[in-house]
Every structure is written in structure tokens, then in C-alpha cells.
Amino acid sequence: MMRGLGSVIILLALGYIHWVFKPTTITIRQAPRVGISPVTTSIVPLTADDIARGLLANPTISIDPKQLETIYTLRVSFAEQQSEIDQLSDKLGQDAQQLLYKVHSQ
């Protein structure tokens, strides 16, 4: 009996808060990604960053410039696509919130 009464009181309080206070959304923009965060601690093939660090540490190392250019191009492309996905995800969330607010207000 007390549990049911407590649930009803909480439901009424939440309904009152929702009715009195209109929800507002604050969106914080992030700067676009400029690199790729590590996703694993396992040993992976060398990346352009690893090769650049190695060349700084030991300039006698040689690497095929074409392979280095390909790696760099792929990493930049991936970072740009990831940034685009993040922006689209933010926009989808904002659109969904606006849609829910419009449906709720009708």
C-alpha cells in the first residue's frame, strides 16, 4: 500500500515538474577531429604517426614515401569521416528532440 502510494506521489511530482518547467536543450559543439584515438592496446601495424616518431628518433630508418603518403591519406580520410558521423549524430539527436517536443506540445 505504501509502495503504491509512494509511486503515485512520485509520478504526480514528475508530472507537475514536467508541466511547469518547459525543457530547454543546450548543445555544445566540439571541434572536428584531427586525429584518431587508439582503440586497442594490442600490437598493430605501424601507422604514419609511429613511422614519423621512429624517423625522429632514428633518422637512418628508410620508408617507402608512397606507402607513407597512402597511410597519411587514409588516416586523414578516416578522421574526416568520423567527424562527419559525429556531426550527423548530433544533428539527428537535435532533430529527434525537436520532433518529440512538437509531438508532445500538440
Beta strands, then each sheet from edge to edge (+ up, - down):
end
